[in-house]
Structures are given as structure tokens and as C-alpha cells.
Amino acid sequence: MEINFLKYLRDNPSAYPYDKDYKATIQPISIEEIEHLEQLYNSGNPFPKVLKELLFLAGNDCYVCDYGINETQQELQEWVREDMLENKRTISRPFYAFDVYGGSQFLFIYLDDGYNPAIYEAHPYSNNDSWISRLSNLTIKNLVDNGIERIKRGENPF
């Protein structure tokens, strides 16, 4: 797969390349698995290019995105959707969660929003009616690039 958006991640596959004990190296998933996820969560339509790149490069493990305790991307999607269902929350457009944290919130993109869509944050456990908010001009590319830069400065990527 040609990488157009996430070249910085491709060129920095390990968070700590010089650490002998823990490198935090990205781990991909296969094109076949990505296509299966497209069938399940986007009616067979292709994912936005930046999401496909993220999954292709680091869909199994990524040092700047937190996939939670889930073993697979499909488990992650099912977990997010179960949480929403338990809290009587719905998202009417096709979406894909790519980062979870705290067990009570997640980051996602709308799958019908172009090649490098905006990121949204969802708080399904919130009592507030406005439980989804757009993260100001942030895209997966920005989030990944910024996370890599933070790690290079010795900071937490999250």
C-alpha cells in the first residue's frame, strides 16, 4: 500500500528504537483484515485513506493510539458499540473508533468525511446531550504526527 498521509509513522516505526528492552514498535494488520472491517463497518465501501494507512501500518499495535485491552480492531469496534448501546447512544453516520481511553471515552472519525477526516471525541457515559465533540481541526495525521513529536521530546504521546 502506498503511504501518503502517515509517512512520519512509517519512517518512525518504533517509539524507542535505541532501547534494548522495549522499543514500542508498530504492528500492522493485513489488507484482508482491513477489507473485512470495511465490510462490517462501512457497508463494503473503502475506508478513508488515512485510516487505511493507520491500520496497515499499526492496526495491531500503535504507540500513539490506544486500542485498549482489545485484541483486534473488530473487538475494539464491538466494545465501543456495546458501550454506546448500554448508554442508549447512537451515531447515525458510519464511523470508526481508533483510540480509546479511560474506559469511558473514545476518538473516532466519520467514514463518509473524505480522505483525512476530522476527529471527534465521544463520551457515551456522559449525562450531557452533547456527548460528541469535534476536536478542533485535528485529523488522524495531525494526531499521529504530534504524538511522535511528543515521544521524541521525551513526553507522553497521549
Backbone as a chain_set.jsonl record, in Angstrom:
{"seq": "MEINFLKYLRDNPSAYPYDKDYKATIQPISIEEIEHLEQLYNSGNPFPKVLKELLFLAGNDCYVCDYGINETQQELQEWVREDMLENKRTISRPFYAFDVYGGSQFLFIYLDDGYNPAIYEAHPYSNNDSWISRLSNLTIKNLVDNGIERIKRGENPF", "coords": {"N": [[0.848, -1.18, 0.0], [0.553, 2.171, -0.831], [1.828, 4.821, 1.029], [0.586, 7.858, 1.924], [-0.31, 9.786, 3.777], [0.605, 9.094, 6.378], [3.434, 9.081, 6.541], [5.369, 9.864, 8.375], [4.896, 8.197, 10.563], [5.367, 5.731, 9.326], [8.096, 6.06, 8.823], [9.093, 6.15, 11.36], [8.964, 3.657, 12.984], [9.315, 2.659, 15.555], [8.892, 3.664, 18.9], [10.907, 3.889, 20.739], [13.627, 3.374, 19.541], [16.286, 2.853, 20.309], [16.27, 1.603, 22.71], [17.025, -1.299, 24.399], [15.371, -3.095, 25.695], [12.648, -2.387, 25.411], [11.003, -1.373, 22.671], [8.613, -0.45, 21.595], [7.273, -0.924, 19.039], [5.425, -0.407, 16.064], [2.718, -2.435, 14.838], [1.284, -4.049, 12.132], [-1.949, -4.694, 10.52], [-3.409, -6.987, 8.19], [-4.147, -6.381, 4.683], [-6.367, -7.856, 3.928], [-7.723, -8.122, 6.367], [-8.327, -5.445, 6.836], [-10.065, -4.982, 4.686], [-12.127, -6.691, 5.467], [-13.002, -5.361, 7.773], [-13.939, -3.039, 6.541], [-16.147, -4.09, 5.213], [-17.753, -4.788, 7.42], [-18.118, -2.345, 8.86], [-18.445, -0.232, 7.123], [-20.215, -0.741, 5.101], [-18.968, -2.128, 3.028], [-17.729, -0.169, 1.575], [-14.718, 1.645, 0.76], [-12.475, 2.55, 3.407], [-11.567, 5.827, 4.65], [-8.544, 7.092, 3.29], [-6.419, 7.784, 5.11], [-7.131, 6.354, 7.433], [-6.983, 3.712, 6.506], [-4.242, 3.608, 6.032], [-3.274, 3.924, 8.662], [-4.238, 1.556, 9.867], [-2.985, -0.345, 8.241], [-0.282, 0.154, 8.752], [-0.152, 0.133, 11.572], [-2.272, -1.255, 12.815], [-2.498, -3.345, 14.587], [-0.9, -2.727, 16.726], [0.008, 0.352, 18.107], [2.016, 3.019, 19.012], [1.121, 5.594, 19.422], [-1.604, 5.62, 19.429], [-4.243, 4.404, 21.397], [-5.507, 1.304, 21.743], [-6.839, 0.089, 23.721], [-7.787, -2.708, 25.801], [-8.421, -4.478, 23.904], [-8.072, -7.187, 21.644], [-8.186, -7.183, 18.888], [-8.922, -5.093, 16.022], [-11.589, -5.38, 15.326], [-12.72, -6.265, 17.75], [-12.344, -3.917, 19.221], [-14.086, -2.147, 17.873], [-16.535, -3.439, 18.345], [-16.63, -3.307, 21.161], [-16.805, -0.517, 21.634], [-19.263, 0.042, 20.401], [-20.981, -1.565, 21.925], [-20.759, -0.286, 24.411], [-21.953, 2.149, 23.753], [-24.552, 1.285, 23.157], [-25.37, 0.269, 25.654], [-25.629, 2.655, 26.975], [-27.624, 3.889, 25.669], [-26.957, 5.365, 23.374], [-26.402, 6.586, 20.097], [-24.788, 6.745, 16.915], [-25.458, 8.136, 13.955], [-24.246, 8.189, 11.457], [-21.848, 6.361, 9.393], [-19.046, 5.245, 11.234], [-15.747, 5.068, 12.728], [-13.965, 3.938, 15.438], [-10.826, 4.729, 16.737], [-9.194, 5.102, 18.873], [-9.14, 4.628, 22.283], [-9.761, 5.581, 25.649], [-9.452, 5.592, 29.173], [-11.653, 3.972, 29.499], [-14.098, 5.106, 29.197], [-14.451, 6.869, 27.139], [-13.896, 7.715, 23.672], [-12.044, 8.202, 20.612], [-12.983, 9.028, 17.305], [-13.65, 8.774, 13.748], [-15.767, 9.993, 11.145], [-16.763, 7.94, 8.554], [-17.56, 8.818, 6.112], [-16.4, 11.186, 5.407], [-14.321, 12.124, 3.731], [-10.787, 11.864, 2.69], [-8.969, 12.397, 4.766], [-10.326, 12.719, 7.409], [-11.872, 14.813, 9.983], [-11.365, 14.508, 13.55], [-13.4, 13.204, 16.122], [-14.562, 13.278, 19.501], [-16.023, 11.063, 21.748], [-18.191, 10.665, 24.511], [-19.769, 8.362, 25.793], [-20.837, 7.749, 28.319], [-21.57, 10.076, 29.452], [-23.866, 12.348, 30.97], [-24.713, 14.443, 29.608], [-26.369, 15.939, 26.831], [-24.904, 16.684, 24.623], [-22.768, 14.721, 23.834], [-20.846, 14.17, 22.025], [-18.042, 15.652, 20.521], [-16.29, 17.727, 18.246], [-12.838, 17.618, 17.651], [-10.884, 20.317, 17.554], [-9.915, 21.079, 14.423], [-8.331, 18.758, 14.179], [-6.867, 15.889, 12.804], [-6.394, 12.39, 11.969], [-3.83, 12.192, 10.887], [-2.59, 14.555, 11.924], [-2.809, 13.997, 14.699], [-1.286, 11.633, 14.966], [1.249, 12.47, 13.978], [1.816, 14.546, 15.839], [1.859, 13.04, 18.208], [4.111, 11.408, 17.785], [6.08, 13.38, 17.716], [5.923, 14.306, 20.382], [6.811, 12.041, 21.779], [9.444, 11.94, 20.845], [10.419, 14.145, 22.146], [10.514, 13.204, 24.659], [8.142, 13.079, 26.026], [4.818, 12.051, 27.089], [2.832, 10.436, 24.659], [0.092, 10.786, 24.654]], "CA": [[0.0, 0.0, 0.0], [1.282, 3.439, -0.865], [1.566, 5.647, 2.202], [0.567, 9.275, 1.566], [-0.565, 10.648, 4.937], [1.307, 8.709, 7.609], [4.849, 8.816, 6.247], [6.144, 10.06, 9.598], [4.747, 6.959, 11.321], [6.085, 4.703, 8.564], [9.532, 6.304, 8.971], [9.411, 6.048, 12.793], [8.158, 2.506, 13.41], [9.494, 2.374, 16.983], [8.921, 4.845, 19.761], [12.195, 3.917, 21.438], [14.451, 2.471, 18.723], [17.584, 2.553, 20.914], [16.046, 0.88, 23.965], [17.241, -2.734, 24.156], [14.325, -3.898, 26.318], [11.292, -2.043, 24.964], [11.071, -0.455, 21.536], [7.264, 0.014, 21.245], [7.231, -0.939, 17.573], [4.091, -0.557, 15.48], [2.433, -3.742, 14.25], [0.194, -3.862, 11.17], [-2.902, -5.754, 10.197], [-3.346, -7.281, 6.757], [-5.122, -5.767, 3.771], [-7.583, -8.675, 4.005], [-8.437, -7.755, 7.589], [-8.869, -4.096, 6.61], [-11.233, -5.153, 3.805], [-13.19, -7.282, 6.287], [-13.517, -4.267, 8.608], [-14.718, -2.172, 5.644], [-17.433, -4.766, 5.021], [-18.532, -4.743, 8.654], [-18.396, -1.029, 9.436], [-18.656, 0.807, 6.114], [-21.032, -1.33, 4.029], [-18.101, -2.537, 1.935], [-17.064, 0.981, 0.961], [-13.365, 1.827, 1.288], [-12.232, 3.494, 4.489], [-10.728, 6.972, 4.283], [-7.152, 6.697, 3.037], [-5.592, 7.909, 6.308], [-7.462, 5.248, 8.328], [-6.396, 2.5, 5.925], [-2.807, 3.668, 6.282], [-3.057, 3.66, 10.086], [-4.454, 0.136, 10.113], [-1.96, -1.081, 7.504], [0.998, 0.332, 9.435], [-0.171, -0.04, 13.029], [-3.603, -1.663, 13.247], [-2.414, -4.301, 15.684], [-0.297, -2.026, 17.852], [0.469, 1.684, 17.731], [2.472, 3.707, 20.215], [0.47, 6.898, 19.58], [-3.052, 5.388, 19.549], [-4.532, 3.407, 22.417], [-6.586, 0.404, 21.332], [-7.421, -0.501, 24.92], [-7.452, -4.111, 26.078], [-8.954, -5.266, 22.809], [-7.071, -7.965, 20.914], [-8.276, -6.908, 17.452], [-9.688, -3.901, 15.659], [-13.011, -5.729, 15.381], [-13.097, -6.224, 19.171], [-12.413, -2.505, 19.594], [-15.327, -1.588, 17.334], [-17.65, -4.051, 19.068], [-16.621, -2.776, 22.52], [-17.314, 0.86, 21.577], [-20.686, -0.009, 20.064], [-21.685, -2.112, 23.092], [-20.822, 0.809, 25.391], [-22.96, 3.111, 23.304], [-25.857, 0.641, 23.3], [-25.679, 0.242, 27.093], [-25.948, 4.012, 27.402], [-28.67, 4.396, 24.765], [-26.327, 6.349, 22.488], [-26.222, 6.137, 18.72], [-24.16, 7.623, 15.93], [-26.251, 7.787, 12.778], [-23.384, 8.063, 10.278], [-20.823, 5.331, 9.574], [-17.903, 5.778, 11.982], [-14.73, 4.099, 13.145], [-13.218, 4.338, 16.628], [-9.431, 4.329, 16.574], [-8.448, 5.381, 20.093], [-10.0, 4.609, 23.472], [-9.015, 5.868, 26.867], [-10.218, 5.73, 30.4], [-12.793, 3.082, 29.523], [-15.37, 5.822, 29.132], [-14.493, 7.778, 26.003], [-13.124, 7.248, 22.525], [-11.889, 9.077, 19.455], [-13.46, 8.368, 16.1], [-13.865, 9.573, 12.542], [-16.881, 9.598, 10.286], [-16.196, 7.27, 7.388], [-18.049, 9.469, 4.894], [-15.911, 12.56, 5.552], [-13.129, 12.398, 2.941], [-9.569, 11.065, 2.83], [-8.302, 12.69, 6.034], [-11.423, 13.385, 8.126], [-11.73, 15.382, 11.33], [-11.529, 13.594, 14.679], [-14.427, 13.513, 17.112], [-14.44, 12.61, 20.79], [-17.33, 10.645, 22.261], [-18.288, 10.326, 25.931], [-21.081, 7.704, 25.879], [-21.339, 7.68, 29.688], [-21.923, 11.422, 29.882], [-25.287, 12.668, 31.107], [-24.92, 15.605, 28.76], [-26.891, 15.63, 25.497], [-23.837, 16.881, 23.648], [-21.758, 13.751, 24.254], [-19.855, 14.097, 20.956], [-17.496, 16.955, 20.155], [-15.216, 17.71, 17.256], [-11.569, 18.121, 18.158], [-10.542, 21.468, 16.729], [-9.034, 20.907, 13.258], [-7.428, 17.639, 14.372], [-7.095, 14.712, 11.966], [-5.531, 11.28, 12.37], [-2.459, 12.558, 10.528], [-2.094, 15.502, 12.94], [-2.716, 13.322, 15.986], [-0.152, 10.715, 14.911], [2.482, 13.263, 13.874], [2.034, 15.226, 17.121], [2.238, 12.019, 19.189], [5.503, 11.031, 17.519], [6.917, 14.505, 18.166], [5.952, 14.306, 21.852], [7.697, 10.942, 22.206], [10.828, 12.352, 20.547], [10.802, 15.124, 23.178], [10.506, 12.512, 25.94], [6.84, 13.281, 26.656], [3.779, 11.054, 26.86], [2.185, 10.762, 23.381], [-1.36, 10.919, 24.758]], "C": [[0.887, 1.235, 0.0], [0.851, 4.298, 0.329], [1.687, 7.111, 1.804], [0.469, 10.188, 2.781], [0.353, 10.356, 6.118], [2.759, 8.3, 7.353], [5.713, 8.936, 7.503], [6.064, 8.823, 10.492], [5.504, 5.832, 10.631], [7.6, 4.835, 8.803], [10.011, 6.249, 10.417], [8.631, 4.878, 13.389], [8.277, 2.153, 14.89], [9.564, 3.672, 17.774], [10.293, 5.012, 20.406], [13.174, 2.996, 20.721], [15.779, 2.069, 19.363], [17.472, 1.838, 22.255], [16.163, -0.616, 23.685], [16.095, -3.592, 24.683], [12.926, -3.63, 25.761], [11.365, -0.981, 23.875], [9.718, 0.176, 21.194], [7.141, 0.171, 19.732], [5.805, -1.163, 17.09], [3.955, -1.951, 14.863], [1.199, -3.613, 13.371], [-0.891, -4.924, 11.272], [-2.888, -5.89, 8.676], [-4.394, -6.504, 5.961], [-6.439, -6.534, 3.826], [-8.4, -8.335, 5.25], [-9.049, -6.36, 7.463], [-10.121, -4.188, 5.738], [-12.405, -5.764, 4.558], [-13.831, -6.212, 7.186], [-14.352, -3.293, 7.768], [-16.097, -2.778, 5.379], [-18.327, -4.581, 6.247], [-18.994, -3.335, 9.035], [-18.602, 0.092, 8.419], [-19.383, 0.265, 4.893], [-20.203, -1.71, 2.807], [-17.407, -1.404, 1.216], [-15.665, 1.128, 1.552], [-13.347, 2.82, 2.443], [-11.51, 4.717, 3.94], [-9.258, 6.532, 4.227], [-6.304, 6.743, 4.307], [-5.88, 6.779, 7.301], [-6.877, 3.946, 7.8], [-4.893, 2.464, 6.172], [-2.501, 3.35, 7.741], [-3.192, 2.171, 10.377], [-3.373, -0.714, 9.454], [-0.604, -1.0, 8.206], [0.96, -0.133, 10.891], [-1.53, -0.467, 13.563], [-3.616, -2.654, 14.388], [-1.797, -3.673, 16.932], [0.282, -0.708, 17.361], [0.843, 2.442, 18.998], [1.885, 5.105, 20.392], [-1.062, 6.807, 19.588], [-3.255, 4.268, 20.564], [-5.732, 2.582, 21.983], [-7.225, -0.302, 22.524], [-6.984, -1.945, 25.102], [-7.904, -5.039, 24.961], [-7.828, -5.947, 22.034], [-7.049, -7.642, 19.427], [-9.028, -5.598, 17.234], [-11.189, -4.192, 15.711], [-13.506, -5.728, 16.827], [-13.243, -4.79, 19.658], [-13.721, -1.886, 19.132], [-16.544, -2.139, 18.063], [-17.764, -3.492, 20.478], [-17.229, -1.378, 22.56], [-18.823, 0.849, 21.331], [-21.519, -0.593, 21.207], [-21.824, -1.055, 24.184], [-21.899, 1.815, 25.012], [-24.362, 2.537, 23.512], [-26.298, 0.611, 24.765], [-26.136, 1.606, 27.588], [-26.97, 4.698, 26.506], [-28.163, 5.544, 23.897], [-26.208, 5.749, 21.091], [-25.481, 7.203, 17.924], [-24.771, 7.213, 14.6], [-25.422, 7.614, 11.502], [-22.391, 6.922, 10.488], [-19.587, 5.95, 10.237], [-16.944, 4.655, 12.33], [-13.971, 4.679, 14.327], [-11.777, 3.849, 16.482], [-8.586, 4.604, 17.82], [-9.44, 5.397, 21.251], [-9.15, 4.951, 24.68], [-9.961, 6.025, 28.037], [-11.417, 4.803, 30.497], [-14.126, 3.78, 29.372], [-15.454, 6.806, 27.974], [-13.633, 7.226, 24.871], [-13.05, 8.334, 21.464], [-12.338, 8.316, 18.227], [-13.489, 9.349, 14.936], [-15.143, 9.089, 11.876], [-16.282, 9.07, 8.99], [-16.637, 7.886, 6.063], [-17.566, 10.917, 4.817], [-14.598, 12.829, 4.816], [-11.928, 11.542, 3.31], [-8.87, 11.222, 4.172], [-9.286, 13.431, 6.942], [-11.042, 13.914, 9.503], [-11.961, 14.297, 12.38], [-12.606, 14.132, 15.61], [-14.143, 12.716, 18.375], [-15.838, 12.303, 21.298], [-17.205, 10.24, 23.725], [-19.644, 9.648, 26.153], [-21.664, 7.627, 27.28], [-21.772, 9.04, 30.228], [-23.438, 11.576, 30.002], [-25.68, 13.838, 30.217], [-25.447, 15.179, 27.393], [-25.833, 15.791, 24.417], [-22.638, 16.016, 24.048], [-20.681, 13.529, 23.197], [-19.365, 15.506, 20.657], [-16.371, 16.767, 19.137], [-13.959, 18.282, 17.903], [-11.031, 19.117, 17.144], [-9.483, 21.173, 15.668], [-8.028, 19.774, 13.4], [-7.852, 16.485, 13.468], [-6.196, 13.589, 12.48], [-4.074, 11.612, 12.054], [-1.863, 13.5, 11.565], [-1.854, 14.805, 14.275], [-1.495, 12.412, 16.022], [1.159, 11.491, 14.862], [2.813, 13.954, 15.183], [2.467, 14.243, 18.206], [3.679, 11.578, 19.015], [6.444, 12.132, 17.996], [7.02, 14.549, 19.69], [6.885, 13.21, 22.371], [9.158, 11.32, 21.971], [11.335, 13.379, 21.558], [10.822, 14.489, 24.577], [9.206, 12.659, 26.701], [5.911, 12.099, 26.371], [3.062, 11.407, 25.546], [0.696, 11.069, 23.494], [-1.752, 12.222, 25.378]], "O": [[1.858, 1.316, 0.753], [-0.339, 4.47, 0.592], [2.757, 7.561, 1.394], [1.095, 11.247, 2.814], [0.824, 11.279, 6.783], [3.24, 7.3, 7.885], [6.679, 8.19, 7.669], [7.057, 8.444, 11.112], [6.207, 5.062, 11.287], [8.296, 3.832, 8.964], [11.214, 6.298, 10.671], [7.737, 5.084, 14.209], [7.436, 1.43, 15.425], [10.208, 4.639, 17.368], [10.775, 6.129, 20.594], [13.516, 1.937, 21.248], [16.345, 1.04, 18.994], [18.488, 1.506, 22.865], [15.465, -1.138, 22.816], [15.866, -4.693, 24.182], [12.114, -4.549, 25.653], [11.74, 0.163, 24.129], [9.68, 1.233, 20.564], [6.93, 1.272, 19.224], [5.073, -1.994, 17.628], [4.934, -2.559, 14.429], [0.169, -3.114, 13.825], [-0.769, -5.906, 12.004], [-2.408, -5.004, 7.968], [-5.393, -6.036, 6.507], [-7.51, -5.93, 3.777], [-9.628, -8.269, 5.192], [-10.163, -6.123, 7.931], [-11.126, -3.539, 6.026], [-13.555, -5.397, 4.317], [-15.052, -6.17, 7.338], [-15.366, -2.781, 8.244], [-17.095, -2.06, 5.328], [-19.509, -4.258, 6.123], [-20.127, -3.151, 9.48], [-18.895, 1.227, 8.793], [-19.19, 0.755, 3.781], [-20.684, -1.623, 1.677], [-16.58, -1.644, 0.337], [-15.442, 0.78, 2.711], [-14.097, 3.796, 2.458], [-10.903, 4.647, 2.871], [-8.808, 5.707, 5.022], [-5.536, 5.814, 4.554], [-4.955, 6.293, 7.952], [-6.331, 3.158, 8.571], [-4.335, 1.412, 6.484], [-1.575, 2.592, 8.03], [-2.349, 1.592, 11.061], [-2.899, -1.688, 10.04], [0.135, -1.983, 8.246], [1.923, -0.72, 11.385], [-1.902, -0.073, 14.668], [-4.622, -2.794, 15.083], [-2.134, -4.046, 18.055], [0.958, -0.655, 16.334], [0.062, 2.493, 19.948], [2.127, 5.742, 21.417], [-1.738, 7.824, 19.74], [-2.505, 3.292, 20.573], [-6.843, 3.101, 21.869], [-8.059, -1.191, 22.348], [-5.931, -2.351, 24.61], [-7.776, -6.259, 25.074], [-6.773, -5.359, 21.8], [-6.02, -7.804, 18.771], [-9.677, -5.073, 18.139], [-11.972, -3.327, 16.104], [-14.603, -5.239, 17.1], [-14.159, -4.479, 20.419], [-14.389, -1.187, 19.893], [-17.478, -1.397, 18.365], [-18.87, -3.229, 20.949], [-18.066, -1.084, 23.413], [-19.567, 1.576, 21.99], [-22.648, -0.156, 21.43], [-22.877, -0.938, 24.811], [-22.662, 2.273, 25.863], [-25.256, 3.235, 23.991], [-27.455, 0.893, 25.078], [-26.941, 1.698, 28.515], [-27.162, 5.913, 26.568], [-28.843, 6.553, 23.712], [-25.947, 4.557, 20.932], [-25.546, 8.394, 18.227], [-24.619, 6.071, 14.168], [-25.868, 6.952, 10.565], [-22.114, 6.548, 11.628], [-19.14, 7.031, 9.855], [-17.271, 3.471, 12.242], [-13.404, 5.768, 14.241], [-11.54, 2.69, 16.142], [-7.38, 4.358, 17.811], [-10.453, 6.095, 21.205], [-7.959, 4.644, 24.721], [-11.086, 6.51, 27.916], [-12.137, 4.845, 31.495], [-15.174, 3.135, 29.412], [-16.454, 7.513, 27.848], [-12.761, 6.384, 25.085], [-13.871, 9.251, 21.421], [-12.108, 7.112, 18.11], [-13.37, 10.562, 15.105], [-15.544, 7.935, 12.023], [-15.396, 9.693, 8.406], [-16.134, 7.507, 5.005], [-18.235, 11.772, 4.236], [-13.829, 13.689, 5.246], [-12.024, 10.623, 4.123], [-8.245, 10.281, 4.662], [-9.112, 14.618, 7.216], [-10.037, 13.519, 10.095], [-12.653, 13.308, 12.137], [-12.711, 15.334, 15.851], [-13.564, 11.63, 18.329], [-16.723, 13.159, 21.284], [-16.253, 9.569, 24.125], [-20.575, 10.285, 26.648], [-22.875, 7.457, 27.425], [-22.283, 9.132, 31.344], [-24.193, 10.996, 29.222], [-26.859, 14.17, 30.099], [-25.013, 14.16, 26.856], [-25.872, 15.096, 23.402], [-21.627, 16.521, 24.536], [-19.719, 12.796, 23.428], [-20.159, 16.441, 20.552], [-15.621, 15.792, 19.172], [-14.006, 19.291, 18.607], [-10.758, 18.762, 15.997], [-8.3, 21.035, 15.981], [-6.961, 19.83, 12.788], [-9.032, 16.148, 13.377], [-5.337, 13.818, 13.331], [-3.185, 11.342, 12.862], [-0.75, 13.273, 12.038], [-0.816, 15.003, 14.906], [-0.749, 12.415, 17.001], [2.081, 11.199, 15.624], [3.97, 13.954, 15.603], [3.33, 14.557, 19.027], [4.394, 11.393, 20.001], [7.478, 11.855, 18.604], [8.097, 14.804, 20.229], [7.66, 13.439, 23.3], [10.012, 11.047, 22.814], [12.538, 13.475, 21.8], [11.113, 15.166, 25.563], [9.162, 12.393, 27.902], [6.196, 11.26, 25.516], [2.717, 12.571, 25.34], [0.094, 11.558, 22.538], [-2.941, 12.496, 25.54]]}, "num_chains": 1, "name": "protein.A"}
